[in-house]
C-alpha cells in the first residue's frame, strides 16, 4: 500500500477542514468509498445509526464504527450533543495515517489543542 493517499471530502489530513456541526442538530453524513479497499469508519464522540446502504434505506443498529465496502455508500445520522472536537477516521491505522482522518468539530468550540500542522511529525514513519 506504499504510496497511497486516502481523503475525506477530497482532502488528506493534516488540514484544518473539520466537519463542523451545531450543538443540538440532527446530522446526516454520506460516506462514499470510491476505492477498491474497504474502510471501517469510526466516529469518536458517540454513536450513530446507519440509515442507508447504497441507496437502500435500512434501520441499522446504533454503533460507533461502520464498514464501508469498496464502491459503496453508507449514510449515517447522529444527534450532535457532545461538545468538543472529535476524531472521525478510517480505523485501519495506515489509512488514517495516509490522510483518511478528520475531526467533527462543534461550532464555536475553542481549538487551542487541535494542531493538525503537527501531525506530520507524529506520523513520521507511517508516511514514508
N, C-alpha and C positions, 0 to 999 in steps of 0.2 A: 504494500500500500504506500510505499515511499513516493512522495511527490503529490499525493492527493491533497486537495483543499476542499473542505466542506463549508457550507454557508447557511446562515439563517437570514431570510429576507435579502438574499443576494450579497450579504457581507460576511466576511470571515472575521472572527474575533481575533485580536482585540479591536474593538471600536466602541464608540460612545452611543451607538444607536440602540438604546434599550427599547423593549416592548413596554410602552407606557400605558398604565391603566389608572382609572379613577376609583378611589375607595367607594365601595358600595355598588359598583356597577356589575352587571352580568356580562362576562367576557366570552367571546367566541373566537376560537383560533382554528385555522385550517393549516394542517401540517402536510405539505406535499413532498413526496420523496421521488425525485427525478433520477436518482442514481440506481445502479444495479446491486446495491447492498442495502440490507435492512438497517433501520435505525430505531433503537429503543429510546424514545424521547422522554425525558424526566423533568418535572417541574417541582422546585423545592418548597414552595410556600404553602403547600396543602394539596388537596385533592381536586380532581376534575372529573368530568363524565364524558365518555366517548358517546357522541350523538349521531355520527355518520361515518361510514366507511365506504370509500369510492362512490359517493353519491347516494348510497342506500342508508336511510335512517335506521338507527339502532337505539336500543335502550340499554346502554352499556353500564357496567358496574363502575363505581367511583374508584379512582386509583390515582397514583402519582407518576406512573410510567405507562407509556403505550408503545407497542411495537408497530412501526410503520414499515410495511413490506416494500420491496423495490417497486417503483412505478405506481405507488398507491397514494391516496389522500385520506387523511383522517381528520374529522372535525371534532374538537373538544369544546366544552363550556365549563366555566367556573365562576363562582362569586368572588369578586375582588374584595376580600375582607381581612387582609393580613398585611398591614402597612409595612413597607420596607423595600429592599432591593433583594431579589431572589434569583438564584441561578435557574436557567432553562437551557437544557443541553442534551446532546446525544449521550447516552450512558456508556457507550464504548469510548473508553478513555482516549484512544488515539484519535477518534473522530472529533471529540471536543477539543483536544489539543491542536488539531489541524483546522480549527475555525468554527466548528459546529457547536457554538456556545454563545449565549447572550444572557441578559437578565430581564426579568419582569420588574419594572420599577413603578411604584405607586407615585402618581403625580404629586409634586411638591415635597417629595421625600428628600431630605438633605443627603448629599453624596460625598462627604469628606473621605470616606474609606474606600470608595469604589474608584480604582485606578487601573483601568484596562491597559493603559500605556505601559504598565509594569509587567504585564503578562508575558511578553517575550522572554524576560529574564527568568521568570518562574518556570517557563515551559522549555527552557533550553535542553536540548537532547531529544525531546519528543518531536521537535520540528526539524531535526536535521536528518 
